[in-house]
Amino acid sequence: MKNKLIMLSVLVIAAIAFSGCETANSPDNLGDSTYLEKGNAAYGPESVPMNSVLNQELALARASTAKYHNVQTALADGYVDINLYIPNMGWHYLNQSLADEHFEVDKPELLVYAEKPNGGLRLVAVEYAVPLSLSNTPPEGFTGNEDVWSENVGAGLWTLHAWVWLHNPNGVFAAFNPNVP
């Protein structure tokens, strides 16, 4: 238990450090003020309730996926482009080996990318997915009641987006983000 707490603390510190990696003035942003401002933790009070456990979980999601800003790293780690682009979401990359009945904050089944204005892709969100065949009910997910899982019958999945890399004025767990074309 002590080792898990130490690991979580290290990841939270790393997430806070990484939150300053890209700012609203970054040359590859998707538009004015769509990126997190340097120094903000998970987001701000307007999009995430003041719940310290939830904020730690969101920081863990950020820390564990920071390396996937490089799409080649995501591909090397087993994520594949499933050729699915959804407006106001982006391009979806799936790691099939992670698709099981468990929700793990640090192991999202999908990564969601948006196209940069100057070319290339930018990581904007993570998406969690649990096969409907493995669970009749949505997973517990994040702490609190803010995350609402969607039943995607066509894909056979319970799904949940977490906009941990791009501000979403509709909320961190909203399915669609108007900041993504």
N, C-alpha and C positions, 0 to 999 in steps of 0.2 A: 504494500500500500504506500509506504514511504517513497519507494522508487517511482510509482505512478505520479505521486504529487510533485516530486522533483521534476519528472519529465514534463508534466503539465505546466509547471512554472517556467521551465526553459522554453517551451513552445509559446507560451503567452508572451514572454519577453521577446522572443524572436518575431512574433506577429506584430508586436508594437514597433519593433525596429523596422520590419518590412513595410509597415504602413506608410513610412516616409519615402519609400522607393520611388513612387510616382506621385506627382502632385497635379493640381489642377492646371499648372502651367506646362505640363509635359507636352512635347511636340507631337505625340501620337495620340492625343486624347480624342474622344468621340464628340466633343463639343464643350462649350464653356461650363465649368463647374460640375461636370459629370464624374470627376474623379474625387476621391477622398482627399481632403486637405492634409498636408503634412502634419503629423502629430496627433491626428484623431485616432482614437482606439477603434472599436468596431465600426461605428458610424457616428451618429450624433443623436441627441435626444429626440429629434424629429422623426427618426425612422426605427429606432430600437428602444424598447422600454428600458428603464433603468433597473435591470436585473443583472447582478454581477455574475451569476452562474451562466446565464445565457450569453453575456458578453464574453466570458471566458471560452465558452463553446465556439462562438463565432471566431474568436481569435485563434483557437485551435484549428478550425477549418481553414483559415487564412494561412497559418503557419505551415500546415501540412500540404498545402497546394501551391505555395509560393513558387516552387521550382517549375511549376507548369505554365508559367508565363512564357516559357520556351516550349512551343508545341512539339519540337523534336524530343524533348525530355518526356512529355506525356506519351508520345508514340513509343518511345523506348521502354516505358513502364507499363505498357499493355493497353493504353487507351487507343481506340481506333476511331477514325472519322466515319460516322455512320451515315454521312451525306444527308443530314437532316438540318435544314435551316428553317427556323420559325421566326417570322417578323416579331420584333420587340422581345426576342429571346436571344437568338443567335445560332451559331453552329454547335452541334452536339457531338462530343467524343465520349465513347462508352468503353469502360473496362469491364468486360463480361465476367471476369473472374471475381469481381467484387459483388456481383448481383446475387445476393442471398436474402435470407429472411431477417438479417440483422441491420440495424441502423448504427453506423459508426461515424461519428463526426469527422474523424481524420481520414476516412476512406470513402469519399463520394464515388458513386458508380459512374457519374457523368461529369464532364467538364464542359462549360459553355463559353464559347468565344464569340467576340464581335469583330467585324472587320475594322481595321484602322483606316483612317482617311488616306494615309500615305502607303497603304498596302500592308499585307500581313494580318495576323490575328492577335487579339488581346484577350486574355482571360478575364471574364467579367463575373462569372458565377459558378457555383458548384450545384450539382443536382443529385439528390439521393433517390434511389429507386429500389423497390422491393417487389419481386414478382407476386402478382395476385394469387398464383397457384401455391405460394408458400405462406400466405397470410390472408385470412379472411377480413382482417381489420387493419387499418393503417398503423404503422409503427408508432411507438411513443415519440421518437424524434427528440427535438431540442427541449430543454427545460421551459416550462410555462405553456401558455395556450396560444402563442403567436404563430406557430407553424401549423398550417393546415394542409394536410396531404391531399392530393388529387388522385382519384381513381381513373386511370387511363385504360379503359377497357380495350381499345384498339391495340395498344402496345402490351397489354397484360401486366401493367405495373401500377403500384402506388408510387407517386412522384412528389418531390418537394424541392423547389429551388431555394437557394440561399445566395443572395447577391452580396457576396463578401468582398468582391473586387471592383464593383461599380455601384455607385449610389443609385438606389431606386426610390423615387419619390412616392411610389405606391407601397413601400415597405420592403424590408429585407427578405421576406418570405413570399412576396407576391410572385405569381407565375410570370407576368409580363412586366417589362421595364421600358417605359417610353424613351429612355436615353439610348436604347439600342435600336438602330434603324430596322 
